Amino acid sequence: MACIVFGIIFDGKMSYFRAMKIKPVSMRLCSFQIIILLLLFAACGQTELGPAEVPNNYSEQIEEWKQNRVESLKAPTGWLRLSGMFVLEEGENTFGSGADRDVRFPEGAIPENAGTFIYENGHVVMQVADGVEVLHDEESVSEMVLYDGEEAPRVEHGSLEWFVITRDDITAIRLYNKENEQADAFTGFPAYPVDPEWKRKARFIPNPEGATISIVNVLGQQVDARSPGVLEFTINGETFTLDALEGGERMFIILGDETNRTETYQAGRYMYIDYPEDGSEYTVIDFNKAYNPPCAFNVYTTCQLPPPQNRLETAITAGEKRPVEWEGL
């Protein structure tokens, strides 16, 4: 709906509607016209938001999105196969499946003594025990820098794959186990029925270049994350906003809502949103694609939590529900 702004000039006694070229007739009539115009202005703002258009095959599109998500979670190093996060101590950290190892990998998946991680001066070097085969790019290695302050290459042994992650002052080994029957049988998390009404128009309000917002993760660590802008939308006629984070070619949203109390994951959900097309300030938020963060179903994660301003005081009855039969944080 196109909105026309009318110029109104007050001289204390009468009004002139320049854009409409209406001659003054009476103060009462002019006041009535002013009220009507203000209502039109308000209506313009509302009709630009509201529900977004959906294609005829919308349900099929959402189903395809769900299947792609299942395949991603079940991938060899998908979140469902994450089986450990081991914080390294300064100095030597022995690893293997033995009960006396500092970093204990799954029993039967690797020898009891597989080697040592040496963590010094912010770098991690792996020394592999004699007789144990560890591969990097399909080639056997006996000693290797696993983290040099920037790069963190991946290595493998059998069904296991691991590499170094850093979270503020924490340096840890992240371990995946590709042999996971529960992950093999996974078909998706519980979800609300697909409802086109939850695909909403949103106005993108850019932030100044370099703007950041504070984000806390499940470890209690806080970072200042870059925020490209704010998304404004309506639900049942009420206006809400969400602060967006940079997410590569899209915007990343961390949100909470009233369903977190009963049906969805207590710590909130995630979404990705497209930037507006060139020349437009509008995009679409599809709450049918709100999904569980990894910490909802895996205890070895470091998920970021919704900032206070992204905890909506309304119920978003769309997207994924709380996982069942999976242990999370």
JOTAWO-V833006 format. One record per residue. N is the residue number from 1. RES is the residue in one letter. PHI is phi in whole degrees, -180 to 180 (999 if undefined). OMEGA is omega in radians with two decimals (999 if undefined). NEAR is the number of other C-alpha atoms within 10 Angstrom. Layout:
n->N res->RES phi->PHI omega->OMEGA near->NEAR
n->N res->RES phi->PHI omega->OMEGA near->NEAR
//
This chain:
n->1 res->M phi->999 omega->3.13 near->9
n->2 res->A phi->-80 omega->-3.13 near->7
n->3 res->C phi->-110 omega->3.13 near->12
n->4 res->I phi->-110 omega->3.14 near->11
n->5 res->V phi->-94 omega->-3.13 near->11
n->6 res->F phi->-99 omega->3.12 near->15
n->7 res->G phi->-86 omega->-3.12 near->12
n->8 res->I phi->-124 omega->-3.14 near->13
n->9 res->I phi->-117 omega->3.13 near->11
n->10 res->F phi->-102 omega->3.06 near->9
n->11 res->D phi->-116 omega->3.12 near->8
n->12 res->G phi->95 omega->-3.11 near->6
n->13 res->K phi->-126 omega->-3.08 near->8
n->14 res->M phi->-147 omega->-3.06 near->15
n->15 res->S phi->-122 omega->3.09 near->22
n->16 res->Y phi->-124 omega->3.14 near->17
n->17 res->F phi->-94 omega->-3.01 near->17
n->18 res->R phi->-61 omega->-3.08 near->12
n->19 res->A phi->-65 omega->-3.10 near->11
n->20 res->M phi->-93 omega->-3.11 near->10
n->21 res->K phi->58 omega->3.12 near->10
n->22 res->I phi->-91 omega->3.12 near->11
n->23 res->K phi->-79 omega->3.14 near->12
n->24 res->P phi->-67 omega->3.10 near->13
n->25 res->V phi->-120 omega->3.08 near->11
n->26 res->S phi->-164 omega->3.11 near->12
n->27 res->M phi->-61 omega->-3.12 near->12
n->28 res->R phi->-66 omega->-3.14 near->10
n->29 res->L phi->-65 omega->-3.14 near->11
n->30 res->C phi->-63 omega->3.12 near->18
n->31 res->S phi->-63 omega->3.12 near->13
n->32 res->F phi->-64 omega->3.14 near->11
n->33 res->Q phi->-65 omega->3.11 near->14
n->34 res->I phi->-61 omega->3.13 near->16
n->35 res->I phi->-61 omega->3.14 near->11
n->36 res->I phi->-61 omega->3.14 near->12
n->37 res->L phi->-64 omega->3.12 near->15
n->38 res->L phi->-62 omega->3.09 near->13
n->39 res->L phi->-65 omega->3.09 near->11
n->40 res->L phi->-64 omega->3.10 near->15
n->41 res->F phi->-59 omega->-3.14 near->15
n->42 res->A phi->-63 omega->-3.14 near->12
n->43 res->A phi->-64 omega->3.12 near->13
n->44 res->C phi->-57 omega->-3.11 near->15
n->45 res->G phi->-63 omega->-3.10 near->12
n->46 res->Q phi->-72 omega->-3.04 near->16
n->47 res->T phi->-71 omega->3.06 near->14
n->48 res->E phi->-72 omega->3.12 near->18
n->49 res->L phi->-103 omega->3.12 near->21
n->50 res->G phi->77 omega->-3.11 near->21
n->51 res->P phi->-67 omega->3.06 near->21
n->52 res->A phi->-96 omega->3.10 near->17
n->53 res->E phi->-68 omega->3.10 near->13
n->54 res->V phi->-126 omega->3.11 near->12
n->55 res->P phi->-75 omega->-3.13 near->9
n->56 res->N phi->-64 omega->-3.12 near->8
n->57 res->N phi->-99 omega->-3.06 near->8
n->58 res->Y phi->-58 omega->-3.14 near->14
n->59 res->S phi->-60 omega->3.12 near->15
n->60 res->E phi->-67 omega->3.11 near->11
n->61 res->Q phi->-64 omega->3.12 near->12
n->62 res->I phi->-66 omega->3.11 near->16
n->63 res->E phi->-64 omega->3.09 near->12
n->64 res->E phi->-65 omega->3.09 near->12
n->65 res->W phi->-61 omega->3.14 near->13
n->66 res->K phi->-63 omega->-3.13 near->20
n->67 res->Q phi->-66 omega->3.09 near->14
n->68 res->N phi->-63 omega->3.12 near->12
n->69 res->R phi->-67 omega->3.11 near->15
n->70 res->V phi->-59 omega->-3.13 near->18
n->71 res->E phi->-63 omega->3.11 near->14
n->72 res->S phi->-66 omega->-3.13 near->14
n->73 res->L phi->-68 omega->-3.12 near->20
n->74 res->K phi->-89 omega->-3.10 near->22
n->75 res->A phi->-58 omega->-3.10 near->15
n->76 res->P phi->-51 omega->3.05 near->20
n->77 res->T phi->-120 omega->3.04 near->17
n->78 res->G phi->-78 omega->-3.06 near->17
n->79 res->W phi->-59 omega->-3.12 near->20
n->80 res->L phi->-68 omega->-3.09 near->24
n->81 res->R phi->-102 omega->3.05 near->23
n->82 res->L phi->-68 omega->-3.01 near->24
n->83 res->S phi->-125 omega->3.09 near->21
n->84 res->G phi->-180 omega->2.94 near->21
n->85 res->M phi->-136 omega->-3.00 near->21
n->86 res->F phi->-117 omega->-3.13 near->18
n->87 res->V phi->-74 omega->-3.12 near->17
n->88 res->L phi->-88 omega->3.03 near->20
n->89 res->E phi->-96 omega->3.11 near->15
n->90 res->E phi->-59 omega->-3.14 near->15
n->91 res->G phi->104 omega->-3.07 near->13
n->92 res->E phi->-88 omega->3.09 near->16
n->93 res->N phi->-131 omega->-3.14 near->17
n->94 res->T phi->-71 omega->3.10 near->22
n->95 res->F phi->-138 omega->-3.10 near->25
n->96 res->G phi->152 omega->-3.11 near->23
n->97 res->S phi->-96 omega->-3.11 near->19
n->98 res->G phi->-69 omega->-3.11 near->19
n->99 res->A phi->-64 omega->-3.10 near->13
n->100 res->D phi->-94 omega->-3.12 near->12
n->101 res->R phi->-79 omega->3.07 near->17
n->102 res->D phi->-65 omega->3.08 near->19
n->103 res->V phi->-114 omega->-3.02 near->22
n->104 res->R phi->-101 omega->3.10 near->19
n->105 res->F phi->-84 omega->-3.09 near->25
n->106 res->P phi->-58 omega->3.13 near->16
n->107 res->E phi->-63 omega->3.11 near->12
n->108 res->G phi->86 omega->-3.11 near->10
n->109 res->A phi->-94 omega->-3.09 near->15
n->110 res->I phi->-161 omega->3.11 near->21
n->111 res->P phi->-57 omega->-3.12 near->19
n->112 res->E phi->-59 omega->3.07 near->18
n->113 res->N phi->-114 omega->-3.08 near->20
n->114 res->A phi->-104 omega->3.13 near->23
n->115 res->G phi->148 omega->-3.06 near->22
n->116 res->T phi->-141 omega->2.95 near->21
n->117 res->F phi->-101 omega->3.11 near->25
n->118 res->I phi->-106 omega->-3.10 near->20
n->119 res->Y phi->-108 omega->-3.12 near->20
n->120 res->E phi->-143 omega->3.05 near->12
n->121 res->N phi->54 omega->3.09 near->10
n->122 res->G phi->80 omega->3.13 near->12
n->123 res->H phi->-112 omega->3.11 near->17
n->124 res->V phi->-126 omega->3.07 near->25
n->125 res->V phi->-116 omega->3.09 near->17
n->126 res->M phi->-104 omega->3.00 near->21
n->127 res->Q phi->-111 omega->-3.06 near->20
n->128 res->V phi->-93 omega->3.14 near->21
n->129 res->A phi->-67 omega->3.10 near->18
n->130 res->D phi->-59 omega->3.09 near->10
n->131 res->G phi->84 omega->3.13 near->9
n->132 res->V phi->-107 omega->3.14 near->16
n->133 res->E phi->-99 omega->3.03 near->17
n->134 res->V phi->-121 omega->-3.04 near->23
n->135 res->L phi->-109 omega->2.94 near->16
n->136 res->H phi->-131 omega->-3.06 near->14
n->137 res->D phi->53 omega->3.07 near->10
n->138 res->E phi->68 omega->3.07 near->9
n->139 res->E phi->-116 omega->-3.11 near->10
n->140 res->S phi->-71 omega->3.12 near->15
n->141 res->V phi->-128 omega->3.08 near->16
n->142 res->S phi->-109 omega->3.06 near->15
n->143 res->E phi->-149 omega->-3.04 near->15
n->144 res->M phi->-160 omega->3.02 near->15
n->145 res->V phi->-79 omega->3.13 near->15
n->146 res->L phi->-90 omega->3.08 near->25
n->147 res->Y phi->-156 omega->-3.12 near->21
n->148 res->D phi->-111 omega->-3.07 near->14
n->149 res->G phi->101 omega->3.12 near->11
n->150 res->E phi->-136 omega->-3.08 near->9
n->151 res->E phi->-86 omega->3.12 near->11
n->152 res->A phi->-137 omega->-3.11 near->17
n->153 res->P phi->-66 omega->-3.14 near->15
n->154 res->R phi->-97 omega->3.08 near->16
n->155 res->V phi->-131 omega->-3.04 near->20
n->156 res->E phi->-137 omega->2.92 near->20
n->157 res->H phi->-145 omega->-3.12 near->18
n->158 res->G phi->58 omega->-3.12 near->13
n->159 res->S phi->-85 omega->-3.07 near->13
n->160 res->L phi->-95 omega->3.03 near->22
n->161 res->E phi->-141 omega->-3.10 near->21
n->162 res->W phi->-147 omega->3.10 near->22
n->163 res->F phi->-163 omega->-3.08 near->17
n->164 res->V phi->-95 omega->2.97 near->22
n->165 res->I phi->-123 omega->3.07 near->18
n->166 res->T phi->-126 omega->3.08 near->16
n->167 res->R phi->-135 omega->-3.10 near->13
n->168 res->D phi->60 omega->-3.10 near->9
n->169 res->D phi->-95 omega->-3.13 near->7
n->170 res->I phi->-105 omega->3.01 near->13
n->171 res->T phi->-120 omega->-3.00 near->21
n->172 res->A phi->-144 omega->3.00 near->19
n->173 res->I phi->-95 omega->3.03 near->19
n->174 res->R phi->-100 omega->-3.03 near->20
n->175 res->L phi->-119 omega->3.02 near->24
n->176 res->Y phi->-115 omega->3.05 near->24
n->177 res->N phi->-122 omega->-3.06 near->23
n->178 res->K phi->-71 omega->3.07 near->21
n->179 res->E phi->-90 omega->-3.07 near->14
n->180 res->N phi->-151 omega->-3.07 near->16
n->181 res->E phi->-65 omega->3.13 near->9
n->182 res->Q phi->-66 omega->3.09 near->12
n->183 res->A phi->-67 omega->3.13 near->18
n->184 res->D phi->-59 omega->-3.06 near->13
n->185 res->A phi->-90 omega->-3.05 near->9
n->186 res->F phi->-67 omega->3.12 near->13
n->187 res->T phi->-125 omega->3.12 near->14
n->188 res->G phi->130 omega->3.10 near->15
n->189 res->F phi->-88 omega->3.03 near->18
n->190 res->P phi->-57 omega->-3.11 near->14
n->191 res->A phi->-151 omega->3.03 near->19
n->192 res->Y phi->-70 omega->3.03 near->14
n->193 res->P phi->-59 omega->3.14 near->12
n->194 res->V phi->-64 omega->-3.12 near->18
n->195 res->D phi->-133 omega->-3.12 near->15
n->196 res->P phi->-58 omega->-3.14 near->18
n->197 res->E phi->-64 omega->-3.13 near->16
n->198 res->W phi->-89 omega->2.96 near->20
n->199 res->K phi->-95 omega->-2.93 near->20
n->200 res->R phi->-116 omega->2.97 near->22
n->201 res->K phi->-69 omega->3.13 near->22
n->202 res->A phi->-140 omega->3.05 near->26
n->203 res->R phi->-94 omega->3.12 near->21
n->204 res->F phi->-95 omega->3.13 near->23
n->205 res->I phi->-109 omega->-3.05 near->16
n->206 res->P phi->-64 omega->2.98 near->14
n->207 res->N phi->-90 omega->3.01 near->15
n->208 res->P phi->-59 omega->-3.14 near->10
n->209 res->E phi->-55 omega->3.10 near->10
n->210 res->G phi->86 omega->-3.13 near->9
n->211 res->A phi->-64 omega->3.13 near->14
n->212 res->T phi->-133 omega->2.98 near->19
n->213 res->I phi->-132 omega->-3.12 near->14
n->214 res->S phi->-80 omega->3.11 near->13
n->215 res->I phi->-126 omega->3.13 near->19
n->216 res->V phi->-110 omega->3.08 near->17
n->217 res->N phi->-105 omega->-3.05 near->15
n->218 res->V phi->-68 omega->3.08 near->14
n->219 res->L phi->-87 omega->-3.11 near->12
n->220 res->G phi->86 omega->3.13 near->10
n->221 res->Q phi->-82 omega->-3.10 near->14
n->222 res->Q phi->-120 omega->3.08 near->14
n->223 res->V phi->-132 omega->3.00 near->14
n->224 res->D phi->-96 omega->-3.06 near->11
n->225 res->A phi->-98 omega->-3.13 near->16
n->226 res->R phi->-66 omega->-3.12 near->18
n->227 res->S phi->-123 omega->-3.11 near->22
n->228 res->P phi->-72 omega->-3.12 near->24
n->229 res->G phi->170 omega->-3.09 near->20
n->230 res->V phi->-120 omega->3.08 near->17
n->231 res->L phi->-105 omega->-3.14 near->23
n->232 res->E phi->-113 omega->-3.08 near->20
n->233 res->F phi->-152 omega->-3.14 near->25
n->234 res->T phi->-123 omega->2.99 near->19
n->235 res->I phi->-136 omega->-3.11 near->16
n->236 res->N phi->53 omega->3.09 near->8
n->237 res->G phi->82 omega->3.14 near->11
n->238 res->E phi->-100 omega->-3.09 near->10
n->239 res->T phi->-89 omega->3.10 near->12
n->240 res->F phi->-130 omega->3.07 near->16
n->241 res->T phi->-135 omega->3.04 near->18
n->242 res->L phi->-135 omega->3.04 near->21
n->243 res->D phi->-79 omega->-3.13 near->24
n->244 res->A phi->-97 omega->3.03 near->29
n->245 res->L phi->-114 omega->3.05 near->23
n->246 res->E phi->-68 omega->-3.13 near->16
n->247 res->G phi->-137 omega->-3.08 near->15
n->248 res->G phi->77 omega->-3.12 near->8
n->249 res->E phi->-82 omega->-3.14 near->10
n->250 res->R phi->-129 omega->3.05 near->15
n->251 res->M phi->-95 omega->3.14 near->18
n->252 res->F phi->-107 omega->-3.10 near->19
n->253 res->I phi->-120 omega->3.00 near->22
n->254 res->I phi->-114 omega->-3.04 near->24
n->255 res->L phi->-134 omega->2.98 near->22
n->256 res->G phi->-123 omega->3.10 near->27
n->257 res->D phi->-157 omega->-3.02 near->21
n->258 res->E phi->-66 omega->3.12 near->17
n->259 res->T phi->-70 omega->3.11 near->20
n->260 res->N phi->-60 omega->-3.12 near->18
n->261 res->R phi->-72 omega->-2.95 near->13
n->262 res->T phi->-130 omega->-2.94 near->10
n->263 res->E phi->-121 omega->-3.12 near->16
n->264 res->T phi->-107 omega->-3.06 near->27
n->265 res->Y phi->-57 omega->-3.00 near->24
n->266 res->Q phi->-57 omega->-3.06 near->17
n->267 res->A phi->-92 omega->3.06 near->22
n->268 res->G phi->105 omega->-3.10 near->25
n->269 res->R phi->-138 omega->-3.10 near->27
n->270 res->Y phi->-117 omega->3.03 near->21
n->271 res->M phi->-153 omega->2.93 near->21
n->272 res->Y phi->-117 omega->-3.07 near->22
n->273 res->I phi->-129 omega->3.08 near->19
n->274 res->D phi->-72 omega->2.96 near->14
n->275 res->Y phi->-69 omega->3.06 near->16
n->276 res->P phi->-61 omega->3.04 near->15
n->277 res->E phi->-69 omega->-3.14 near->9
n->278 res->D phi->-55 omega->3.12 near->7
n->279 res->G phi->86 omega->-3.14 near->6
n->280 res->S phi->-122 omega->3.05 near->10
n->281 res->E phi->-111 omega->-3.05 near->14
n->282 res->Y phi->-115 omega->3.04 near->20
n->283 res->T phi->-140 omega->-3.09 near->21
n->284 res->V phi->-132 omega->2.98 near->21
n->285 res->I phi->-107 omega->3.13 near->23
n->286 res->D phi->-107 omega->-3.10 near->23
n->287 res->F phi->-69 omega->3.04 near->22
n->288 res->N phi->-66 omega->3.11 near->24
n->289 res->K phi->-106 omega->3.04 near->22
n->290 res->A phi->-67 omega->-3.01 near->23
n->291 res->Y phi->-130 omega->-3.13 near->25
n->292 res->N phi->-71 omega->3.00 near->22
n->293 res->P phi->-72 omega->-3.11 near->22
n->294 res->P phi->-56 omega->-3.11 near->22
n->295 res->C phi->-69 omega->3.08 near->19
n->296 res->A phi->-73 omega->-3.06 near->23
n->297 res->F phi->-139 omega->3.13 near->21
n->298 res->N phi->-149 omega->-3.05 near->19
n->299 res->V phi->-83 omega->-3.07 near->16
n->300 res->Y phi->-101 omega->-3.04 near->18
n->301 res->T phi->-119 omega->-3.12 near->22
n->302 res->T phi->-132 omega->-3.01 near->19
n->303 res->C phi->-59 omega->3.00 near->16
n->304 res->Q phi->-85 omega->-3.06 near->23
n->305 res->L phi->-106 omega->-3.14 near->20
n->306 res->P phi->-62 omega->3.01 near->24
n->307 res->P phi->-67 omega->-3.08 near->16
n->308 res->P phi->-51 omega->-3.10 near->11
n->309 res->Q phi->-70 omega->3.11 near->12
n->310 res->N phi->-101 omega->3.06 near->19
n->311 res->R phi->-95 omega->-3.01 near->18
n->312 res->L phi->-77 omega->3.10 near->17
n->313 res->E phi->-90 omega->3.07 near->11
n->314 res->T phi->-159 omega->-3.11 near->14
n->315 res->A phi->-99 omega->3.07 near->13
n->316 res->I phi->-94 omega->-3.08 near->19
n->317 res->T phi->-88 omega->-3.14 near->21
n->318 res->A phi->-152 omega->3.10 near->23
n->319 res->G phi->87 omega->-3.07 near->26
n->320 res->E phi->-73 omega->3.04 near->24
n->321 res->K phi->-97 omega->-3.13 near->21
n->322 res->R phi->-59 omega->3.11 near->21
n->323 res->P phi->-63 omega->3.02 near->18
n->324 res->V phi->-123 omega->3.13 near->11
n->325 res->E phi->65 omega->3.06 near->8
n->326 res->W phi->-131 omega->-3.12 near->13
n->327 res->E phi->-92 omega->3.11 near->11
n->328 res->G phi->-123 omega->3.12 near->16
n->329 res->L phi->-86 omega->999 near->16
//
